Amino acid sequence: MTSANFSFVLETPAASPETARSHFQSKLAVETDAWDVKTDMERGRADFIVIDTRSREDYEARHITGAVSLPHRTMNAETTAHLPKDKVMVTYCWGPGCNSSTKGALRLAALGFRVKELIGGLEYWITEGGQVEGKLESGE
């Protein structure tokens, strides 16, 4: 039996405030959430592009309204040549259990793009009331 004096939370000591600040600042530099993206889109912000990194079939079934389909496996200099380097690319996939948005963000960064990953993906986008389109929305 584990002693009541033992803490699972504190088994690994907490970082110093300076280390924590640096970590969380770095995390926010590469991530965004559904509410922030949705709100900026509703306000007409045009300084980022939303990229669906899933398969074309998944994109056609349901995707964030206005998102560009660019499956992460197809990303290279040729397939991204049309994307402007002065805008931030926001990658997403289905949800927390999917990592194609991470793979896409990595590929885009390697190609010289500034990029953020939409945490929670399409699942959290829908939860936040974000607009979607595709075959599932039209009843096809």
C-alpha positions in Angstrom: 0.0 0.0 0.0 1.3 3.5 -0.9 1.8 5.9 1.9 -0.7 8.8 2.1 2.4 11.1 2.3 3.3 10.0 -1.3 2.1 12.3 -4.1 1.6 11.1 -7.6 1.4 14.7 -8.7 4.7 15.7 -7.1 6.6 12.4 -7.7 8.3 14.4 -10.4 9.0 17.8 -9.0 7.3 20.8 -10.7 9.5 22.9 -13.0 10.8 26.3 -11.9 8.6 29.2 -12.9 11.1 30.2 -15.5 11.2 26.8 -17.1 7.4 26.6 -17.0 7.0 30.0 -18.6 9.4 29.0 -21.4 7.6 25.7 -22.0 4.1 27.2 -22.1 5.2 30.1 -24.3 6.8 27.6 -26.7 3.7 25.4 -26.7 1.5 28.4 -27.6 3.8 29.3 -30.4 3.1 26.0 -32.2 -0.6 25.3 -31.1 -3.9 27.1 -31.3 -7.4 26.0 -30.4 -10.8 25.7 -32.1 -12.3 28.7 -30.4 -9.4 31.0 -31.4 -9.4 29.9 -35.0 -13.2 30.0 -35.3 -13.4 33.5 -33.7 -10.6 34.9 -36.0 -12.3 33.4 -39.1 -15.6 35.0 -38.0 -13.8 38.3 -37.6 -12.5 38.1 -41.1 -8.8 37.5 -40.3 -6.9 36.4 -43.4 -3.4 36.0 -42.1 -3.6 32.2 -41.7 -4.7 29.3 -43.8 -6.5 26.2 -42.4 -5.0 23.0 -43.8 -6.9 19.6 -43.5 -4.0 17.1 -43.4 -6.3 14.0 -43.6 -7.0 11.9 -46.7 -9.0 13.6 -49.6 -11.9 11.1 -48.8 -12.1 12.3 -45.2 -11.9 15.9 -46.4 -14.7 15.4 -48.9 -16.9 13.8 -46.2 -16.5 16.6 -43.7 -14.1 19.5 -43.2 -13.8 22.9 -41.7 -15.5 25.4 -44.0 -12.8 27.2 -46.0 -10.1 24.7 -45.2 -7.7 23.5 -47.9 -7.2 19.8 -48.4 -3.5 18.9 -48.3 -2.9 15.3 -47.0 0.3 15.2 -45.0 1.7 12.3 -47.1 1.5 14.4 -50.2 3.2 17.5 -48.8 6.4 18.5 -50.7 7.8 21.6 -52.4 5.6 21.1 -55.5 2.3 20.5 -53.7 2.8 23.5 -51.3 4.2 25.9 -53.9 0.8 27.7 -54.1 0.8 28.4 -50.4 2.0 31.9 -49.3 5.0 32.0 -47.0 3.7 35.2 -45.3 0.7 33.5 -43.7 0.6 31.0 -40.9 -0.5 27.5 -41.8 -3.0 25.9 -39.3 -3.0 22.2 -39.6 -5.7 19.9 -38.3 -6.9 16.3 -38.5 -9.9 14.5 -36.9 -9.1 14.9 -33.2 -6.8 14.2 -30.3 -6.4 10.6 -31.3 -5.1 11.5 -34.8 -1.6 12.8 -35.5 -1.7 13.7 -39.2 -1.9 17.3 -38.2 1.4 16.9 -36.3 3.0 15.2 -39.3 1.7 17.9 -41.6 2.9 20.7 -39.4 6.3 19.1 -39.3 6.5 18.8 -43.1 5.3 22.4 -43.6 7.8 23.7 -41.1 10.6 21.7 -42.8 9.5 23.4 -46.1 9.9 26.8 -44.5 6.3 27.6 -43.5 5.3 29.1 -40.1 2.8 26.7 -38.7 0.5 26.0 -35.8 -1.4 22.9 -35.0 -5.2 23.1 -34.2 -5.4 21.1 -31.0 -8.5 19.0 -30.8 -8.9 18.9 -34.5 -12.2 18.7 -36.3 -13.8 17.0 -33.3 -13.2 20.0 -31.1 -14.0 22.4 -34.0 -17.5 20.8 -34.2 -17.9 21.0 -30.4 -17.1 24.7 -30.5 -19.9 25.2 -33.1 -17.5 25.8 -36.0 -18.9 25.6 -39.6 -18.3 22.4 -41.5 -19.1 21.3 -45.0 -18.8 18.1 -47.1 -20.9 15.1 -48.2 -22.0 14.3 -44.7 -23.4 17.8 -44.3 -25.4 17.6 -47.6 -26.8 14.2 -47.0 -25.1 12.5 -49.9 
